[in-house]
């Protein structure tokens, strides 16, 4: 099943993904990279309006999935960083949300 079609699940008490699992998922997530215990990607846009529309769409996904990224944005750029605090690292929920975000732009 495509990650973008899945939904985040509560993971309290479960371990984070292993390094090998993270590398495997990153290979299938173009543009996403490991950054300080998170997965991160920077998106570029033509102008502030398009950047804010993207940020608002990401906020809707985060609310629906109850899984919220760190977001940094400026006039024509937005950087997202996902990790799962309840497992103390990276989880499948991070890759599910990354896939949903990527689907916004396809």
C-alpha positions in Angstrom: 0.0 0.0 0.0 1.2 3.5 -0.9 2.3 5.5 2.2 0.2 8.5 1.1 -2.9 6.3 1.4 -2.1 5.2 5.0 -2.9 7.0 8.2 -0.8 7.7 11.3 -1.3 5.5 14.3 -0.5 6.0 18.0 2.9 4.6 18.7 3.5 5.2 22.4 5.8 2.6 23.9 7.2 1.4 20.6 10.8 1.9 19.5 11.9 4.2 16.7 12.8 2.8 13.3 16.2 1.3 13.0 18.9 3.1 10.9 18.4 0.4 8.2 14.6 1.0 8.1 15.1 4.8 7.9 17.6 4.4 5.0 15.2 2.1 3.2 12.3 4.5 3.5 14.5 7.5 2.6 15.5 5.7 -0.6 11.8 5.9 -1.6 11.3 9.5 -0.4 12.9 11.8 -3.0 14.3 15.0 -1.5 13.9 13.9 2.1 17.1 13.5 4.2 18.1 12.6 7.7 18.7 15.7 9.8 19.4 15.5 13.6 17.1 12.6 14.3 14.4 13.8 11.9 13.6 13.6 8.2 13.7 17.0 6.5 12.9 18.5 3.1 12.9 22.0 1.7 10.3 23.1 -0.8 10.7 26.1 -3.0 7.8 28.2 -4.5 7.4 31.2 -6.8 6.1 33.6 -4.2 4.8 34.1 -0.7 1.2 33.3 -1.6 2.1 29.8 -2.9 4.4 29.2 0.1 1.6 30.1 2.5 -0.9 27.9 0.6 1.5 25.0 0.9 2.0 25.7 4.7 -1.7 25.7 5.2 -2.2 22.5 3.3 0.6 20.9 5.4 -1.2 22.1 8.6 -4.4 20.4 7.4 -2.6 17.1 6.9 -0.9 17.5 10.3 -4.2 18.1 12.0 -5.9 15.2 10.2 -3.1 12.8 11.0 -2.4 14.2 14.5 1.2 14.3 13.5 2.9 17.7 13.4 6.1 18.7 11.8 8.5 21.5 12.6 7.9 24.1 9.9 10.2 27.0 8.9 9.2 29.2 6.0 10.0 32.5 4.3 9.0 34.3 1.1 9.5 31.4 -1.3 10.8 28.5 0.8 9.4 26.0 3.4 11.4 23.4 5.3 9.6 20.6 7.0 11.1 18.3 9.7 9.2 15.2 10.9 10.1 13.0 13.9 8.0 11.1 16.4 8.4 12.4 20.0 6.5 9.4 21.5 9.1 6.9 20.2 12.1 9.2 20.6 13.1 9.1 16.9 11.8 8.4 13.4 8.7 6.3 12.8 6.5 5.2 9.9 4.2 8.1 10.8 6.9 10.5 9.7 7.2 8.8 6.3 3.4 8.6 5.9 3.1 12.4 6.4 6.1 13.0 4.1 4.4 11.0 1.4 1.1 13.0 1.9 3.0 16.3 1.7 4.8 15.2 -1.5 1.4 14.2 -3.0 0.3 17.8 -2.6 2.8 18.8 -5.4 2.3 15.9 -7.8 
